[in-house]
Amino acid sequence: MTKVCPKTEEKRVMCEALVEPISADVSFASNHFPLYKLGPDDQIVDEPEQDDKGPSVKDVVHRETGDLSDQHKKLSVRDLACKFDKNLAAASKLVDEAKLNEVTSLEGHVMLKKLRDALETMRGRMDGRNREAVENAISMVEALAVKLTQNEGELIQDKFEVKKLASFLKKASDDAKKLVNQEKSFACAEIESARALVMKLGGEFQEQELCFKASRDQGPNVEKLVEEVQEARRIRRMHKPTKVIGMQHELRDLKSQIQEKSAYSVKLQREITIIKKAEGSKSCPYVLDGAQSLGSCLRIRASSDSGLDISKCSIQWYRAASESSRREAISGANRSVYAPEPFDVGRVIQADIVSNGQKFTVTTDGPINTAAGLQSRVEALLRKSNSEFTVVISQMNGQDHASRSHVFTVGKARIKLSRGWITKAREIYSTSMQLCGVRGNANVPAKALFWQLRKGLTFLLTFESEQERNSAIVLARTYAYDCNVTLVGPDD
């Protein structure tokens, strides 16, 4: 059993008498002291209690901002403006609440200061276990003051965000009002234009009704006019084709007359040319024989009444665009016979004969014509990668050469002469290569071809036909041109 000491009881009564009462002007938020506990390191831990004040200001701001963002696309301009006005009012209300919270916080600081002063006074007068209790109470009050300061910081941050939201909502509300006014003006303008259009359509409809009434009153006359117009159109359709057919017949007659006059003009030109040549032939003792086309030979002979020997004359062949244009000497063509090649097509061929110090000139009647079927033959060969021709080597490096048949292959990049598996000559297209119809002495000039691979190596080849020779020349020159090489004869 515990024994109470009279001295200890008397000391406790004296201490209670010396403690001054707490000032009556301090107001507490509740009629009981808050429930706190001291945690580790003397930290204050709040007791869980029911929060009857609802969500915080920050949560409200975030929720409203999210709702506005979600409903921005769903609301009309007017609804958006109303929503902004409501949110602006709510933000103003939050600002007022924040101000009240500041006042409450200030009162809390005053209350805690007075409470701490009272506890400090009590601590000076207490000792023992009571002094420890007072010190614990002072530490709790200081912790409350720190927490209150932290709450004030959060309150200031919330107040700043609320003000920022309020300014944003105010600006948005002004923009929404502007949009509402603008849309209203646009709507009014569209309504006015629609009203004007309706009035215009109404006036046109009335005019149509009046016209319909007037036409109904004049119905017989209108029907008669319609019949007359239809009859006039029918008559016009009947006569118009006849006029067109007559014009077509006139055009045909004019074309036939022009063709007849052109043919007559060509005939006159030919007669004039023949007369001129007949007059020139009277003074020239030599005549040019042969067809003026590819595949033939042009031969110079003496006229029957002159009795001159052509083998004793000096001859030089020329090609020219026309009889009056500048001539180009054909190098190596100094025999009495010349076989035109594809390079001569479309040009006039002339020959100068010098006999006993006198110079005579013979000329073809017109330009050299191409051979029939040559173009289609070349087009068929161009579809192949390589074209082979059967030839016989008549000369090699200017010397007669008796040999069997060889294969002359014209490719896209080179020309090859071979017999079976043995290659006689092969060379790619180059500037040193030459290819043309034969110009010197040959047994069959129209079938012969001159080919120089490079300096010091030449061949005179004889083909099976004139068309084969001309096709090989045209084909080789086409492939050489694709390789940026011009394949012609000597000095061309």
Secondary structure, 3 states (H helix, E strand, C coil): CCCCCHHHHHHHHHHHHHCCCCCCCCCCCCCCCCCEEECHHHCEEECCCCCCCCCCHHHHHHHHHHHHHHHCCCCCHHHHHHHHHHHHHHHHHHHHHHHHHHHHHHHHHHHHHHHHHHHHHHHHHCCCHHHHHHHHHHHHHHHHHHHHHHHHHHHHHHHHHHHHHHHHHHHHHHHHHHHHHHHHHHHHHHHHHHHHHHHHHHHHHHHHHHHHHHHHHCHHHHHHHHHHHHHHHHHHHHHHHHHHHHHHHHHHHHHHHHHHHHHHHHHHHHHHHHHHHHHHHHHCCEEEECCCECCCCEEEEECCCCCCCHHHCEEEEEEECCCCCCEEECCCCCCCEECCCHHHECCEEEEEEEECCEEEEEECCCCEECCCCHHHHHHHHHCCCEEEEEEEEEEECCEECCCCEEEEEEECCEEEEEECCEEEEEEECCCCCEEEECCCCCCCHHHEEEEEEECCEEEEEEECCHHHHHHHHHHHHHHHHHCCCCCCCCCC
